[in-house]
Amino acid sequence: MNAGLNLVLAASAALFAVGAFAVVARRSVVLMLIGTQFMFMAGSIAFVAFARFGFGAVNATAGAAVAIFAGATAVAELAVGLAMAALIYREHRSLAIDADRG
Amino acid sequence: MPLIGALPQPITSAPLVILIYVVLVLMVASALATVFLRSTVFATGAFAATMVLVALLYLTIAPFLLFAVQLLVFTTVSAALLVGVLRRTTGLDSTQEPFSREWIIGAAVAAAVLALLVVIVASTSWPLRPSVNTGAGLGGTLTNTYVVGLGVLVVLLASAALGSGLLLAASTLHRPRGR
């Protein structure tokens, strides 16, 4: 029994699929943004796994560096997205993405 | 630059392997709970738990600094942003019916994406080669090798903070003329 690249990549793929489901299926802006966070995290995990187990990075810590960049970008996206969600709520008294359809 | 002596190997230490399996299973389970819970408050809690579990995964396979940043910065800031928005709104419970048309489409898309990724992971023999140890830790890599990226990231975060502040300060959405 061991833990290697394929195990972590499979979990990363599952997390990405959960995020994709949230983006497609949920109408709440907050949950859609959380879904995109999951997709960002899945990508970060894959980068870290490749640097740790597999295709050697130019630098042993390059995967972790990319994960930090991706995480910070995800936080920035979440901040702007939630501000837009607050505006949508202020206008329509709903966090549903299709609240303006009438 | 000195090379690490051996190729990257799978983790074989039994307690660590068990910990990784448990963390991965809990991570996917809490992500699923986030998506399926009807209460946005509980979904936010499950999302924070997922972030913490990702940090625990980083603790086992990545430099300690990434674990610390994931736990103390990304998890805290994301949860604080979500709680802040939920405090400004009252639409906490989902009105969306479970197993609606969107759920079926979403499940189909997620299954297709998962199947594609699993087939790629299972059918690919990833090449292995030793990583180069530059002697610098993650902090050194960020401030030396990726200094431009770090600068761009600072600008990006400042822009996001400024933009979200301006959005929240706006009194109302701008409507197109004629409406």
Contacts between the chains, C-beta under 8 A, distances in Angstrom:
chain1	res1	chain2	res2	distance
A	1	B	12	7.9
A	1	B	14	7.1
A	1	B	17	5.6
A	2	B	10	4.1
A	2	B	11	6.1
A	2	B	12	4.7
A	2	B	17	6.0
A	3	B	10	6.1
A	3	B	11	4.5
A	3	B	16	7.3
A	3	B	17	4.7
A	3	B	20	4.3
A	3	B	21	6.9
A	4	B	10	3.3
A	4	B	11	7.2
A	5	B	10	7.5
A	5	B	126	6.1
A	6	B	121	5.7
A	6	B	122	7.3
A	7	B	20	7.3
A	7	B	21	7.7
A	7	B	24	7.0
A	8	B	20	7.8
A	8	B	24	7.3
A	8	B	57	7.6
A	8	B	61	7.0
A	9	B	117	7.8
A	9	B	121	4.6
A	10	B	118	6.4
A	10	B	121	5.9
A	11	B	24	4.1
A	11	B	27	6.6
A	11	B	28	6.1
A	13	B	113	7.9
A	13	B	114	5.9
A	13	B	117	3.5
A	13	B	118	5.8
A	13	B	121	6.4
A	14	B	28	4.8
A	14	B	31	7.9
A	14	B	114	6.4
A	15	B	27	6.8
A	15	B	28	6.2
A	15	B	31	5.6
A	16	B	113	6.5
A	16	B	114	7.7
A	16	B	117	6.6
A	17	B	110	4.3
A	17	B	111	7.3
A	17	B	113	5.0
A	17	B	114	3.7
A	17	B	117	7.3
A	18	B	28	6.9
A	18	B	31	4.4
A	18	B	32	5.9
A	18	B	34	7.9
A	18	B	35	5.9
A	18	B	110	6.9
A	19	B	31	7.6
A	20	B	106	7.6
A	20	B	109	5.7
A	20	B	110	4.9
A	20	B	113	5.0
A	21	B	35	6.0
A	21	B	106	4.6
A	21	B	107	6.4
A	21	B	109	7.0
A	21	B	110	3.7
A	22	B	34	7.5
A	22	B	35	4.6
A	22	B	106	7.6
A	23	B	106	7.8
A	24	B	102	7.0
A	24	B	105	6.0
A	24	B	106	3.8
A	24	B	109	4.8
A	24	B	110	7.2
A	25	B	35	7.7
A	25	B	102	4.8
A	25	B	103	4.7
A	25	B	105	6.8
A	25	B	106	2.6
A	25	B	107	6.9
A	25	B	110	8.0
A	26	B	35	6.8
A	26	B	94	7.7
A	26	B	96	6.9
A	26	B	102	7.5
A	26	B	106	7.4
A	27	B	94	8.0
A	27	B	96	5.3
A	27	B	102	6.7
A	28	B	40	6.6
A	28	B	91	7.8
A	28	B	94	6.0
A	28	B	96	7.4
A	30	B	40	5.7
A	30	B	43	7.7
A	30	B	44	7.7
A	30	B	82	6.7
A	30	B	85	6.7
A	30	B	86	7.5
A	31	B	34	7.7
A	31	B	35	6.8
A	31	B	40	7.2
A	31	B	43	6.3
A	31	B	94	7.8
A	34	B	34	6.0
A	34	B	35	7.9
A	34	B	43	6.9
A	34	B	44	7.8
A	34	B	47	5.1
A	34	B	82	7.6
A	35	B	35	7.1
A	37	B	47	7.2
A	37	B	78	6.6
A	38	B	31	5.6
A	38	B	34	7.8
A	38	B	50	7.3
A	41	B	50	7.6
A	41	B	51	7.6
A	41	B	54	5.5
A	44	B	54	7.8
A	45	B	54	6.8
A	45	B	57	6.8
A	48	B	58	6.5
A	48	B	61	6.2
A	48	B	62	4.8
A	48	B	66	7.1
A	49	B	61	6.8
A	50	B	126	7.6
A	51	B	62	7.8
A	51	B	131	6.9
A	52	B	8	6.4
A	52	B	61	4.6
A	52	B	62	6.6
A	53	B	8	5.1
A	53	B	9	7.9
A	53	B	10	6.6
A	53	B	61	7.6
A	54	B	8	6.4
A	54	B	126	4.5
A	54	B	127	7.7
A	54	B	128	6.2
A	55	B	126	5.6
A	55	B	127	5.8
A	55	B	128	7.2
A	55	B	129	7.1
A	56	B	7	8.0
A	56	B	8	6.9
A	56	B	128	7.0
A	56	B	129	4.0
A	56	B	130	5.6
A	56	B	131	4.3
A	56	B	132	7.4
A	57	B	131	5.5
A	57	B	132	7.8
A	58	B	132	6.2
A	59	B	131	7.2
A	59	B	132	6.0
A	59	B	134	5.5
A	59	B	141	5.8
A	59	B	145	6.2
A	60	B	4	6.8
A	60	B	131	4.1
A	60	B	132	6.6
A	60	B	133	5.2
A	60	B	134	7.4
A	61	B	63	5.8
A	61	B	134	8.0
A	61	B	136	7.5
A	61	B	137	6.6
A	61	B	138	4.5
A	61	B	141	4.5
A	62	B	141	6.8
A	62	B	145	7.6
A	63	B	62	7.3
A	64	B	58	7.8
A	64	B	62	4.9
A	64	B	63	5.1
A	64	B	65	7.3
A	64	B	66	4.4
A	64	B	138	5.1
A	64	B	141	7.9
A	65	B	138	6.5
A	65	B	141	5.2
A	65	B	142	5.6
A	65	B	145	7.4
A	65	B	146	5.4
A	65	B	149	7.8
A	67	B	58	7.5
A	67	B	62	7.1
A	67	B	66	5.8
A	67	B	70	7.9
A	68	B	66	6.4
A	68	B	69	5.8
A	68	B	138	7.7
A	68	B	142	6.9
A	69	B	146	7.6
A	69	B	149	5.9
A	69	B	153	5.9
A	71	B	69	7.0
A	71	B	70	6.5
A	71	B	73	7.8
A	71	B	74	4.6
A	72	B	74	7.6
A	72	B	153	5.3
A	72	B	156	7.3
A	72	B	157	6.1
A	73	B	153	7.4
A	73	B	156	6.6
A	74	B	74	7.4
A	74	B	78	7.8
A	75	B	73	7.8
A	75	B	74	5.9
A	75	B	77	5.3
A	75	B	78	6.1
A	75	B	81	7.8
A	75	B	157	7.5
A	75	B	160	7.8
A	76	B	156	5.4
A	76	B	157	5.4
A	76	B	159	7.6
A	76	B	160	3.5
A	77	B	160	7.5
A	78	B	78	5.8
A	78	B	81	5.7
A	78	B	82	7.8
A	79	B	81	5.8
A	79	B	160	4.9
A	79	B	161	6.6
A	79	B	164	4.5
A	80	B	160	5.3
A	80	B	163	5.4
A	80	B	164	5.1
A	80	B	167	7.2
A	82	B	81	5.3
A	82	B	82	6.9
A	82	B	84	7.5
A	82	B	85	4.5
A	82	B	164	7.2
A	83	B	163	7.3
A	83	B	164	3.7
A	83	B	165	7.7
A	83	B	167	3.9
A	83	B	168	5.2
A	84	B	167	6.2
A	85	B	85	5.9
A	85	B	89	7.8
A	86	B	85	5.5
A	86	B	88	5.4
A	86	B	89	6.8
A	86	B	167	7.6
A	86	B	168	6.1
A	87	B	167	5.9
A	87	B	168	7.6
A	87	B	170	6.8
A	87	B	172	8.0
A	87	B	173	5.7
A	88	B	173	7.8
A	89	B	88	7.3
A	89	B	89	4.5
A	89	B	91	6.4
A	90	B	172	6.9
A	90	B	173	7.8
A	91	B	172	6.7
A	91	B	173	5.2
A	93	B	91	7.3
A	94	B	91	5.6
A	95	B	40	7.6
A	95	B	89	6.1
A	95	B	91	4.4
A	96	B	91	7.8
A	96	B	95	7.4
A	96	B	96	7.8
